[in-house]
Amino acid sequence: MVIKKKKKILITGVAGFIGFSLAKKIIESNNYNVIGIDNLNSYYIKKLKYKRLTLLKHKNFKFYKIDLIEKSKLFNLFKKHKFDIVFNLAAQAGVRYSFKDPKSYTNSNIIGFINLIEMIKNFKIDKFFFASSSSVYGDQKTYPKKESSEINPINLYSLSKASNEQFANSVSKTTNTKMIGLRFFTIYGPWGRPDMMIIKYLISAYKGVGFPLFNNGNHFRDFTYIDDAINICISLLNKKIIKKFDIFNICSSKPILITKILKDINKYSKKPLIKKKRRDRADVYKTYGDNKKIKNFLKKDIKFTSYYLGVKNTCNWFLENKKIFD
Ligand SMILES: NC(=O)c1ccc[n+]([C@@H]2O[C@H](COP(=O)([O-])OP(=O)(O)OC[C@H]3O[C@@H](n4cnc5c(N)ncnc54)[C@H](O)[C@@H]3O)[C@@H](O)[C@H]2O)c1
């Protein structure tokens, strides 16, 4: 009997929300060996990142604390492990923070991304998936946005993501690596990011601190549940890919008004004190993606988790794990 060697996957940003959720699902499937890297930065509470890492402890998983900026460490890692697939989920996330600390975006999202692409090219990786963002669309007049729609990045974060897409597209012409950009739309769920609305609101209520509500909550976001986003990533991992470069929206295609979601969270948690703020210059009015391209590509009618169940699961997770945020 021939025992097939398991393929090796590198997940960058593995202590982050999406990286952790993806690694967990792949490890549980036992089909791949997973190597994760993260610089464990303090953009948000580190305790949450360490806690996620403890849940990944498994014989099919190895972790290295490496920053994408550390080119020689990346080189040694790629030399040692001979990866088949790379998933880049490491980045400086957040649109508002890009006005506070622009350098962290150029370091991680631009220089770090270029370092990684260089390794992908040198080590002839089969498939390279990288996180882009709905924010590349910026403010628009018509919705839903398709992958072929014009982009309009309005801050350094979205500009860094748009540049990643263009850079990968151009490099893909001179390599055999299949390069796939994933435009994630407001991913939420258990183990979610504390700088993003739902968990931030729950933390404010728990700690009794004010919750900053921008533009009276008059924004729409295409909230997409983490399990749905991860199922799509796993389907892509196992899918035969022909095109050298492609981009997909990862979204439920059901935008929800912020004030509506806050009302629904109030069913599970006490209400925090609301601190009204003007519209932030980094915020777009609405995100709303078209998800037909990914559905057609995967040849399946992806079932998206209902928003009510997603919010309920997220609130219940928070209430069980709120001590992490003490
Ligand atoms: N969560 C969302 O709704 C969303 C939406 C659109 C795009 N994205 C993108 O998806 C990716 C993952 O997002 P997330 O929500 O999991 O964010 P996250 O902040 O939870 O995870 C990112 C991880 O990357 C690590 N990291 C940052 N810079 C690094 C560097 N230079 N080297 C190594 N590690 C580094 C961080 O420590 C963190 O653990 C990011 O590229 C983000 O921009 C996320």
The ligand as a Tripos MOL2 file, in Angstrom:
@<TRIPOS>MOLECULE
LIG
   44    48     1     0     0
SMALL
NO_CHARGES

@<TRIPOS>ATOM
      1 N1        -11.7000   40.1610    9.4730 N.am      1 LIG1
      2 C1        -12.2120   40.8060    8.4270 C.2       1 LIG1
      3 O1        -13.3890   41.1670    8.4060 O.2       1 LIG1
      4 C2        -11.3760   41.1020    7.2200 C.ar      1 LIG1
      5 C3        -11.9800   41.7890    6.1500 C.ar      1 LIG1
      6 C4        -11.2240   42.0590    5.0210 C.ar      1 LIG1
      7 C5         -9.9100   41.6570    4.9450 C.ar      1 LIG1
      8 N2         -9.3410   41.0090    5.9960 N.ar      1 LIG1
      9 C6         -7.9370   40.5990    5.8660 C.3       1 LIG1
     10 O2         -7.8230   39.2410    6.2200 O.3       1 LIG1
     11 C7         -6.5620   39.0050    6.8530 C.3       1 LIG1
     12 C8         -6.7850   38.3910    8.2170 C.3       1 LIG1
     13 O3         -7.5750   39.2870    8.9770 O.3       1 LIG1
     14 P1         -7.9640   39.0220   10.4780 P.3       1 LIG1
     15 O4         -9.3090   39.6000   10.6760 O.co2     1 LIG1
     16 O5         -7.6820   37.6110   10.8390 O.co2     1 LIG1
     17 O6         -6.9210   39.9820   11.2040 O.3       1 LIG1
     18 P2         -6.0530   39.7380   12.5320 P.3       1 LIG1
     19 O7         -5.4560   41.0630   12.8700 O.co2     1 LIG1
     20 O8         -6.8670   39.0440   13.5530 O.co2     1 LIG1
     21 O9         -4.9280   38.7400   12.0300 O.3       1 LIG1
     22 C9         -3.7370   39.1500   11.4100 C.3       1 LIG1
     23 C10        -2.5770   38.4620   12.1240 C.3       1 LIG1
     24 O10        -1.4020   38.7770   11.4020 O.3       1 LIG1
     25 C11        -0.3510   39.0650   12.3310 C.3       1 LIG1
     26 N3          0.5780   39.9620   11.6440 N.ar      1 LIG1
     27 C12         0.3940   41.2620   11.3420 C.ar      1 LIG1
     28 N4          1.4830   41.7430   10.7040 N.ar      1 LIG1
     29 C13         2.3540   40.7110   10.5940 C.ar      1 LIG1
     30 C14         3.6520   40.5760   10.0450 C.ar      1 LIG1
     31 N5          4.2910   41.6080    9.4870 N.pl3     1 LIG1
     32 N6          4.2550   39.3780   10.1100 N.ar      1 LIG1
     33 C15         3.6460   38.3140   10.7010 C.ar      1 LIG1
     34 N7          2.4260   38.3890   11.2580 N.ar      1 LIG1
     35 C16         1.7910   39.5740   11.1980 C.ar      1 LIG1
     36 C17        -1.0380   39.6850   13.5250 C.3       1 LIG1
     37 O11        -0.3170   39.5090   14.7310 O.3       1 LIG1
     38 C18        -2.3860   38.9380   13.5500 C.3       1 LIG1
     39 O12        -2.3370   37.8460   14.4500 O.3       1 LIG1
     40 C19        -5.8640   40.3560    6.8800 C.3       1 LIG1
     41 O13        -5.0840   40.4770    5.7180 O.3       1 LIG1
     42 C20        -7.0010   41.3470    6.8110 C.3       1 LIG1
     43 O14        -6.5860   42.5600    6.2670 O.3       1 LIG1
     44 C21       -10.0470   40.7200    7.1330 C.ar      1 LIG1
@<TRIPOS>BOND
     1     1     2 1
     2     2     3 2
     3     2     4 1
     4     4     5 ar
     5     4    44 ar
     6     5     6 ar
     7     6     7 ar
     8     7     8 ar
     9     8     9 1
    10     8    44 ar
    11     9    10 1
    12     9    42 1
    13    10    11 1
    14    11    12 1
    15    11    40 1
    16    12    13 1
    17    13    14 1
    18    14    15 2
    19    14    16 1
    20    14    17 1
    21    17    18 1
    22    18    19 2
    23    18    20 1
    24    18    21 1
    25    21    22 1
    26    22    23 1
    27    23    24 1
    28    23    38 1
    29    24    25 1
    30    25    26 1
    31    25    36 1
    32    26    27 ar
    33    26    35 ar
    34    27    28 ar
    35    28    29 ar
    36    29    30 ar
    37    29    35 ar
    38    30    31 1
    39    30    32 ar
    40    32    33 ar
    41    33    34 ar
    42    34    35 ar
    43    36    37 1
    44    36    38 1
    45    38    39 1
    46    40    41 1
    47    40    42 1
    48    42    43 1
@<TRIPOS>SUBSTRUCTURE
     1 LIG1         1 GROUP 0 **** ****
